[in-house]
């Protein structure tokens, strides 16, 4: 099933987040979090907040 619009972006973001979390990578987590934060809020604050949160999760899983 092909999704369009906002849901397509969230699906891609979900895949990126899953890959980052499975690899336990700080940089990957930050990138995925930033992408998801941007797509959900369309704001700089959302992007930065998502990147910070994703980086923390990636770092903790990488220990």
N, C-alpha and C positions, 0 to 999 in steps of 0.2 A: 504494500500500500504506500503510495507516494503522498507525503504530507506537504502542505504548502504553508507559506507565511511563517509566522512566529514559531509554530510547532516544529517545523523543519529545523530551525536554528537550535531549538531546545533539544531536539533529538541528537543533533551533531554534538552539542555541548555535553549531553549526557554520555555519549560514547567517549569523548575526550576526558571527561571526569573519571569515568570507569577505568580507562587506560592509565591515567595518572595515578589513581589510587591503587591500582593493582601493582604498578611498578614501584610505588612508594617513593616517588621523586619530588623533591621540593619545587624544582623549576617546573616540572610538568603539572603539579598541583596548582601552582600559582597561575600558570597559563590557562589551564582549564577553568579555574575559579574566576579569573578575570574575564574570560569569554562568556561564561554563564552569567556573571554579574552584569556585564554589558548588555547581553541579550535580554535579560529580564527587566532591567531598570532603564536602559538607554541613557545612563548618566555616568559621569566620571566617578562619582562617589561609589556607585554600584560596582563599577569595574575595579576600582582600587580595593574596595572592601572584599569583593569576591577573590581577587588575587591574594590578598593577605590571608583570608580564611583558607583558600586552597593550598597556599604555601605552608601554612601551619599543619594542615592535615597531612600533606605530602611529607613533611619533615618528620612528623611523629610516626608515620607508618614506615618511614625509611630507617628508623633507629634499629 
